[in-house]
Amino acid sequence: MNKLRSILLSAAFLLLIAAPGAHGQTADEIVTKHIAALGGREKIQSVHSLYLEGVAVLQNGTEINTKTWKVKDKLYRQEISFGMGNIVIIVTPQKGWSSNPRDGGGFKVMPDEQLKALQLQMDPAGPLVDYAAQGSKVELLGKDTVSGKECYMIKLTPATGQAVTYSFDVQTYYVLRETRKGGGMFGGGGRRGGNPDGEVNIDFSDYQKTPEGYIFPYTIVTGSFGAKTSVEKLEVNKDADVTALSKPAN
């Protein structure tokens, strides 16, 4: 009887230590490793502005050029040029606008939900580095697979309530996918009448280190549109005319 009890206790102990989460990492630990993989908190927080230029070519030969500005707590602006014209997205701490030729052109005020979701993009360091101090919470959802690589899924819920899910490579701790609301924007495919509450995936790969020691992904695939954007120019902490870039000029 005692031997049977010992066997059962041993089996229960083995099940306990093998159970998910018993020796697994917490959301905080995964985010901490992600920050370390990108060079550490101090290095990431030294990014105050970011400018990107990228290009993608569709199967039909259409070339899409993008320009993106991120200025900490001041501005997020993206310009997308393609065969039909230009799409422009402008986000500031107070308001946001978008212009899309498929919707008749001209700038339209961004709905509050989209504005809140995209305001996270104003921080070039990203919302994960100092999430606790910003009133955000993180939650480990489990695991998934992105481009054949096993990932930890972590849900970030900012104080605004606009949750974003990140998929971290279990080996490198780089973000391979970001999933957030915003399906009505170009990121969701640019379709007229798109659901603004629909989810959009943004996939990241080809991480490289800049001469200044910053690490960024140089390949980005956004939404159902599916075009693979290659970053051709990346500038960190360059001066930007925030006043001019924040104006929704028609």
N, C-alpha and C positions, 0 to 999 in steps of 0.2 A: 504493500500500500504506500509506504513511504517512498519506494523507488518510483512508483507511478506518479506520485505527487511531484517528485523532483523533475521527472520528465516533462510533466505538464507545465510546471513553473518555468523550466528552461525554454520550452517551446513558446510560452507566452512572452518571455523576455526577448527572444529572437524576433518574434512578430513585432514587438514594441519598437525595437531599435531599427527594424526594417521599414516601419511604417512611414508614409510620406510626412515630411516635416519634422520627424524626430531628430534627425541630424541634418535636415535640409537647411537652406539659407533663408533668412527672413527677407522681406522686401527692402528693409533698411540696409541690410548687408549687401544685397545685390546692387542697389543704387550706389553705395559707397565704393564697390569694386568698379562700377561703371565710371565713376568720377576719377578714380585712380588710373583707369585705362586711358583716359583722355588727357592725362598729365597732372591731375590733382586739382583740388578746389581753387587754389590761388591762381593757377595758370588759366583755368577756364573763366574765372571771374574777372580776369584782366581783359577779356574781350568786351569792349564797349560798343563797337560798331562792326558790321560785317557787310560786305558787298560781294555778290556772286553774279557771274555771267555763265549761262549754260546753253547748250544747243542739243536738239534732238531731231532725228529724221524719221518720219513715218514710212510705212511700207509703200505708200503711194508717191513717196518722194518729197512730200511737204516738209519743209524745215521749220522748226519751232525754236525761237530764240527767247530766252528768259533773262530778265535782270531783277535782282532781289536786293533790297536794302533792309537791314535791321539795325536800329539805333536804340540802345537800351532805354526803356521807359518812355520813348518818344515816338517811334515810327516803325511800321512794317509796310513796305511797299513792294509789289511785284508787278512787273510788266511782261506780258506774254505776247509775242508777235508771231503770227502765222498767216496762212494764205488768205483768210477772210478779213484780217485786220489785227487790231490790238485789244487785248484784255488787260485792264489795270485794276489792281486791288490796293486800296490805301486804308491803313488802320492806324489810328492815333489813340491816345488815352481817353479821348472824349467821344470821337465819332469814327465811322468807317464808311467808305464808298467803294463802289465797284462799277466798272464800265465794260460792257460786253456787246460786240456788234450783233450777236445773235438775239439780243434783247432790245435791239433798236439803237444801240449806242447811247452815248451820254452817261453821265455819272448818276447813280442812284444811291440813296442812303442805305447803308447796310442794316439789316434787321438786328435787333439787340442780341439774339442768340448767336448769330454768326460773328458779330463783333466781339462778344466775350470769348468765343472759341479761338478767334484769330489773334486776340490781344496777347496770347501766350507767345506769339511769334515775335513780339517786339524785343524780347530779351535774347540777344545773340548767344548768351551763355546757356540758354535753355532753362526750362522750368524745374529741372530735377536737381540742379546743383545746390540750391538753397531752399528746397521745397518746404521744410518744416518752418523756417522763419517766415515764409510767405503765407503760412496758414494752410498749406496743402497737405494732403494725406496720401500715403502709398499703401497699396494692398497687393499681395502676391496672389494671382489668379490660378497659377499652375504653369503648365508648359505648352508650347505649341511648336510648329516647325515653319521656318521661313526659308525658302530657296534651298530646302534640303538640310538646313541646319537647325539643331535643337535650340530652343529659346525659352527663357523665363518670361512669363507674361506678368507685367506689373501695371496696375491701374493707378493713375495719378488723378486725384480729385482736388483741384484748386479751390480756393475760397469762393470763386465765382460759381462753382458747381459744374463747370464744363469739363467732364472727365476725359482723359486721354489714356489710351492703353499703349504701352511700349513692349516690344519683344526684344530681349537682350540675348545675344549669342552666349551660350553657356561656357564657351571657351575664351572668347575675347572680351566679353561684356560690352561690346559695341551695340548700339541700337540698330537692329535690322529692319524694324517696321514700327511705324507710328500709326495708330488708328484713332480717328477723332470724328466728330460731327462736322458737317460742312459740305454735304453732298450736292447742294445747290450751287456751290462755287465751282470754278474751273477745275479744282482738284477732284471733283466728283465726276468729271467728264465734260463739263461745260455745256450740258444739255439744257435747253430752255425748259423751264418748268421743273427742274430737278428738285428733289426733296431737300430742303435746307437742313432737315434733321437726319438725313441719311449719313451713313458712315463712309469715310474715305480712308483708304490705306496709302501710306507713303513709305516706300521701301528704300533703304539706304545700303550702299555697298561701296567697295573700292576705297576704303579708308586710307588716307595718306597724311603724312606729317608735313606741314609747311616749313619753309626755312626758319620761321620764328619759333617753331616747336609746337604749333597748334595742330590738332588732329581733326580732320573733317572727312565726311564721305564725299567722293567725287563722282558718284553715280547715284541718281535719284529717279525713282519711278513713282509717278503720282496717279492714284485713282484708276478708274476704269478706262480712262483715256489711254493709259498704258505706255506712253512714250518714255523711252529711256533717255534721261537728260544727263549729259556729260558736262561736268563743271570745267570750263575753260579758263576762267579767271576768278580768283578769290583774293580779296583784300581785307585785312584785319586792321581795325582801328584807324582807318582813313577818314579824313574829314568829309562830312556829307551836309549838303544844304537842306536841313530838315524843314525849314519854312517853305521852301519851294517844292520839295518832294511831297509835302503834306497837303498841297492844294489840289483839289479835284478839278483841274482845268479841262474844259470841253474843247 
